[in-house]
Amino acid sequence: MAQTMDTATTYQRGYELRCEGRYEEAKTEFRKVLAAEPSHADSTWQMGLIQGFEGDFDGSLTTLRELVKAYPDHLKARYDLAMTAMMLGESDEACGHFRFILSVDPDHEEARRQIEYCP
């Protein structure tokens, strides 16, 4: 589904708020996008990141897992899922995601650095 200009603008505003650490305001913007477009993967991804930034690591892991299950080729979300899993001691899961990313994008710089920590 194509993004409307309003949805794109709202997403961008949410993204900027998230980058500024204004999480509650950012979540409000992402919820608006998701209300208009429930399958807006990037808004779900941002919500998952915010969960982690706010300390809800299990919630973040769940949100990112569900997103990657629905959108396997969303490499940004998959990378953040891998990093969250690694941080929580789920190294097997993390390494599997890094390997998947590199199978799709062998030049993915961040995944190439992280795969060094995998057996």
C-alpha positions as CSV (number, residue, x, y, z in Angstrom):
1,M,0.0,0.0,0.0
2,A,1.4,3.4,-1.0
3,Q,2.0,5.9,1.8
4,T,0.0,9.0,1.7
5,M,1.8,12.4,2.1
6,D,0.1,12.8,5.5
7,T,1.3,9.3,6.6
8,A,4.8,10.0,5.4
9,T,4.9,13.3,7.2
10,T,3.5,11.8,10.4
11,Y,6.0,9.0,10.3
12,Q,8.9,11.4,9.7
13,R,7.7,13.6,12.6
14,G,7.6,10.5,14.8
15,Y,11.1,9.4,13.7
16,E,12.5,12.8,14.5
17,L,10.9,12.8,17.9
18,R,12.3,9.3,18.6
19,C,15.8,10.5,17.6
20,E,15.4,13.4,20.1
21,G,14.4,11.0,22.9
22,R,10.9,12.3,23.0
23,Y,9.4,8.8,23.1
24,E,5.9,9.5,24.3
25,E,5.4,12.1,21.5
26,A,7.0,9.8,19.0
27,K,4.7,6.9,20.0
28,T,1.7,9.1,19.5
29,E,2.8,9.8,15.9
30,F,3.6,6.2,15.1
31,R,0.2,5.2,16.5
32,K,-1.4,7.6,14.1
33,V,0.4,6.1,11.2
34,L,-0.6,2.6,12.3
35,A,-4.2,3.6,12.8
36,A,-4.2,4.7,9.1
37,E,-2.0,1.9,7.8
38,P,-1.9,-1.1,10.2
39,S,0.8,-2.8,8.1
40,H,3.2,0.1,8.2
41,A,6.3,-1.9,9.0
42,D,8.6,1.0,9.7
43,S,6.2,2.5,12.4
44,T,6.1,-0.9,14.1
45,W,9.9,-1.1,13.9
46,Q,10.2,2.3,15.5
47,M,7.7,1.3,18.3
48,G,9.8,-1.8,19.0
49,L,12.9,0.3,19.2
50,I,11.3,2.7,21.6
51,Q,10.2,-0.2,23.8
52,G,13.9,-1.1,24.2
53,F,15.0,2.4,24.8
54,E,12.4,2.6,27.6
55,G,13.7,-0.5,29.1
56,D,11.0,-3.0,28.0
57,F,13.5,-5.4,26.4
58,D,11.1,-8.3,26.4
59,G,8.5,-6.2,24.7
60,S,11.0,-4.9,22.2
61,L,12.1,-8.4,21.4
62,T,8.5,-9.6,20.9
63,T,7.6,-6.6,18.7
64,L,10.7,-7.0,16.5
65,R,10.3,-10.8,16.3
66,E,6.7,-10.4,15.1
67,L,7.7,-7.7,12.6
68,V,10.5,-9.8,11.2
69,K,8.2,-12.8,10.9
70,A,5.7,-10.7,8.9
71,Y,8.5,-8.9,6.9
72,P,11.5,-11.2,6.7
73,D,13.4,-8.9,4.4
74,H,13.1,-5.8,6.6
75,L,16.8,-5.9,7.3
76,K,16.9,-2.8,9.5
77,A,14.4,-4.4,11.9
78,R,16.1,-7.7,11.6
79,Y,19.4,-6.1,12.5
80,D,17.9,-4.4,15.6
81,L,16.3,-7.7,16.6
82,A,19.7,-9.4,16.3
83,M,21.3,-6.7,18.4
84,T,18.5,-6.9,21.1
85,A,18.8,-10.7,21.1
86,M,22.5,-10.5,21.5
87,M,22.2,-8.0,24.3
88,L,19.8,-10.3,26.1
89,G,22.1,-13.3,25.7
90,E,20.2,-14.9,22.9
91,S,23.4,-15.3,20.8
92,D,22.2,-18.2,18.7
93,E,19.1,-16.3,17.5
94,A,21.2,-13.1,17.0
95,C,23.8,-15.0,14.9
96,G,21.1,-16.5,12.8
97,H,19.7,-13.0,12.0
98,F,23.2,-11.7,11.2
99,R,23.7,-14.6,8.8
100,F,20.4,-14.0,7.1
101,I,21.2,-10.3,6.7
102,L,24.5,-11.2,5.1
103,S,22.9,-13.7,2.8
104,V,20.7,-11.0,1.5
105,D,23.2,-8.1,1.7
106,P,26.8,-9.4,1.9
107,D,28.0,-5.8,2.2
108,H,25.9,-5.0,5.3
109,E,28.7,-3.3,7.3
110,E,27.1,-3.6,10.8
111,A,26.2,-7.2,10.4
112,R,29.7,-8.0,9.1
113,R,31.1,-6.5,12.3
114,Q,28.7,-8.4,14.6
115,I,29.1,-11.8,12.9
116,E,32.7,-11.8,14.2
117,Y,31.2,-12.6,17.7
118,C,29.3,-15.6,16.4
119,P,30.7,-19.2,16.5
